């Protein structure tokens, strides 16, 4: 990935925070490197799935619905328009939410061994606040917070390779703590409806931005109060699986019904890219091994 220009090492000031010790260098930084996609994290996926490369037909911005074909295999449709996406011998799902009731595409009886355990895997949602500021004078570029009432992680995005700014402004991403996230979601349930997504994003900014400004002003060294130029909220509904998939193994494979599934929730590393990679590569190895054994 580095050779192909898809990622680079994120050499920056990585720190940890606790109420007892305050901010301190992250001891893991001396032994482990952090890598990020450049110019964005999705550069890795785009680099692997460039339309037309390696004979891969890639469709973006498409929600595929899988319908079991009576003649064998699967028929894929656009989940929003119903447009035909083609017939396929095999389907692999990498999204746990494909089992959600509102999807109504995977045959729940046909794939009962997958749908029920996958639907039972609980996930913690994640709320993120994206903020553009004038210079903060903070002594860290990333901060892992242990026990903070509002935040679990802060990262200065412009400190990452491929994201440097020449105008002196800073871009921060702040992830809310799980307890704070759940309280905000519970208090906003009454606003569900057509305007719910926009209203909830506004609620994230309303509730998290003051907390962010307070924290930054407490931790920075010198200077005036930090001026916020732009703030946006984002919700990731199923960000962190609580526990792995019920059945043993790094993936799910149903050869009889030509279906497989993989993802971080099959491994001991839920919510981490390492878990997704382990699961996906393990499934790929198994499918290739079985394919090579066939005449």
Order of alpha helices (4+ residues) and beta strands (2+ residues): beta-beta-beta-beta-alpha-beta-beta-beta-beta-alpha-beta-beta-beta-beta-alpha-alpha-beta-beta-beta-alpha
